[in-house]
Structure formats: structure tokens, C-alpha cells
Amino acid sequence: MKRNTIILCIATLIGITAVVESCVSTKVIGKSGTTLWSENCQRCHNTPPSSAFTNTQWEVINTHMRQRAILTEDEYKKITEFMQAGE
């Protein structure tokens, strides 16, 4: 009985996680790196010129900020591409 309850709880958590992730991904798909930057980064930071850092440095910076801002993989990728492109 106890084992079945644990399995049911784990299955429920996995299902909830999948639903939440799919909702978040849907919201991100139609947004550009520029939009995601302004929604997630520009609240706290001024936009530095893209030439301020190399592409590698942008990846390191955005990896760090991805954790702090709790960004999804898609958000991270689009923001990094935006900063590397210098749009």
C-alpha cells in the first residue's frame, strides 16, 4: 500500500511538471530574444552593447544569469543569440 502511494505521488509530480513545462515553452516559442531580454534581464540591467563581451563571454554570463533568473533553455538560447548578434 505504501509503495503504491509513493509511486502514485511520483507519477503525479512528473505529470504536473510536464504540463507546466509545456505551458512555459508555448509562451516562449513566439517571443524574440529582444522581447525575452526586456522581460527577464532589462528589469535589473541596462543593455550593454554586444561588443562589450565576446560570444563566449555572453554564454558564460547568460549561463550564470539563467540560474539566477530561472530561465528555461529556450529563453536562455534566444537571449544569448540576441546578445551575441548585437540586435
Disulfide bonds with the S-S distance in Angstrom:
none
